[in-house]
Amino acid sequence: MRFDQPADPNAADQGRVLGRPHARIDGPLKTTGTAPYAYERHDVAVGQLVGYPVVSAIAKGRIKAMDTRAAEAAPGVVAVITTLDREPLPKARMNVVHLFGGRDIQHYHQAIAVVVAETFEQARAAAALVRTDYHQDPDARFDLAAERRAHQDDEVEPASRVGDFDSAFQAAPVKLDATYSTPGQCHAQMEPHASIAQWKDGTLTLWTANQMVAWSRKALAKAFDLPLEKVRLDSPYIGGGFGAKLFLRADAVLAAVAARATGRPVKVALPRPMIANNATHRGLTIQRLRIGANEDGRITAIGHDNTTNTPPGGGGEEATIPTEHFYAGANRLLVHRPLEMHLPESNAMRAPGDTAGQMALEVAMDEMAEKLHMDPVAFRVLNDTQVDPGNPERRFSQRHFVECLERGAREFGWSKRNRTPGGRRDGVWLVGHGMAGAYRGSPAQASGARVTLKPDARVRVETDMTDIGTGSYTIIAQTAAEMLGVPLEAVQVSLGDSDSPVSAGSGGQWGAASATAGVYAACLALRERIAERLGAEPGDLAFEDGQVRHGGETTPLAGIGGDGDLVAEDRIEFGDFRDKDYVLATFASHFVEVGVHAYTGEIRVRRMLAVCDAGRILNPITARSQVIGGMTMGVGAALMEELKVDTRYGFFATHDLASYEVPVHADIGEQQVIFLDGEDPCSSPLKAKGVGELGICGVSAAVANAVYNATGVRVRDYPITLDKFL
Ligand code: MOS
């Protein structure tokens, strides 16, 4: 079905199951350690070998020679396959760098060989015996600050321009001109990249951990020059993604290469210390924000100039994204400067663009409010807009940002905060309060599903949608239960198999709204099948308590298709009215209380509140989990996380979980999440939006603003570690 106009207020669902809190249906499998993750698929592909990656020790140059003799002679080794043994694989679709690219080295820890053995230990030991000679290219660029200085006068076509920024900024009576930097960040997902590959009868099967099954199926087909139907992916359980698993990675390619060479199934996981440099990261940014306002606090000019690293052909971290649409202001200039460097591949990480952008923008808004002697909440309320400031032809389909701000201020007790920075003590702790706004777009992607009604009234839903820990299994089961009037327990959900209908996948916070809409479409198609059976019109049927009511009669769903299954498949396509007439976005306010130790500078986050405007919430439990996960990640970005670049050699030195710090439970105080009630009829037939990426946006700035309020020291360089303000 096509979704090409706002949803009917009397949609087919009654909110009996959808919109209600349900614990995740895959929870027991996960808490008992029995959910089958890719590396532990012992139930598939008999006779698995283990592959261990060999990775480049230089960041840019060429391989002169590789000596694999010692590795080949090591115990248990079945094969050593180097990137010189074969034609370089073509670049996989949508990947920025080559995953197994021949002699040319594009980045540090690029995969250059895979050692295959009977056991993991044998493969790892032998991998250490591979000797590689390189020609190192001295003309390599690793230092973003230096590159920025070299390119600061480059003429760049603005990403967006409205009005006349330069004149308006110059004329503004109150101005801010400040520069902020954010480091590279690692997804640090719990489950590393991992795949088992098998070749059988010309078909490549991959049991893997991947957010976008259909994209990666195409990527594999391209890399191995296979027709699409000769590639199958299975990715039912995924231990975190955050964007790391949007695209094919080296684990998949090495496993496939090794399985083909040995004629046996091969499994490969990227060891944790390889992930940061071999896979992708959130790019580094240096952002200059200029805001001009009238004395009354109205913004007249807003400029955002972002510099970021990218490998050749990439887009870098688009930190200007939020500034395009968030606050009012007639004169706007956004400039995005991705500089080609030789660091590992920067790519999408949770709310790409928006997270890093709001780490700067929302601190700049705080600084600007201070210059204006305004409350930062009131400053944001004053500059709210219902019209897209980047394109006045469009309105926000729904924007309750002011409600987020006002409700948050009330619930948090914002009026009781101390307005003078550095002025509140609690024993040895300096106490501070900060807030920020949050913005994240809410796109949609076409999504398909197949729904089967069994003779016993059980329902099976199949789609290649993924659950990266987000709750997809649960909201999809809720959708089918809602639409067919059966209990949640009667619905079985199969995800992540490329043999199932192609879905939206998990990315860009479009997954929940898009995939449930696809299941909704398939359920409507199944209702039609049922109506045919009953000789009724689909619109006259009511589905409830395992029964269908029609014209005063009641028929049990069980047996309605006789002894066989009733099967229906459909797909939701989203019409362009969404983007032509509207901006679809989600909003939040974040309020944070921190304590900063007066002598050591240790920062403790004491309590956090988020108020979210994200359309209809399909399941308050899983949605809240998404938001508190985002808030926690935002604390990490504010205070801890940094892929520290060794600018001599071009690698991230903090490439394991000992040196790349992320928050743990003990780092996080009280977290409260409030969802505003709001259905967005422009978003999907179920009026839902995404929330998983909204949860991180703005959080780090709220923490930074609270640290400023506690100490009176403004740190514009993340992460805010104690050395930066003592
Ligand atoms: Mo997201 S960074 O599109 O998984």
Residues whose N, C-alpha, C, O or C-beta is under 5 A from the ligand:
A	BS01	MOS	F242 G243 A348 M349 R350 A351 P352 S506 G507 G508
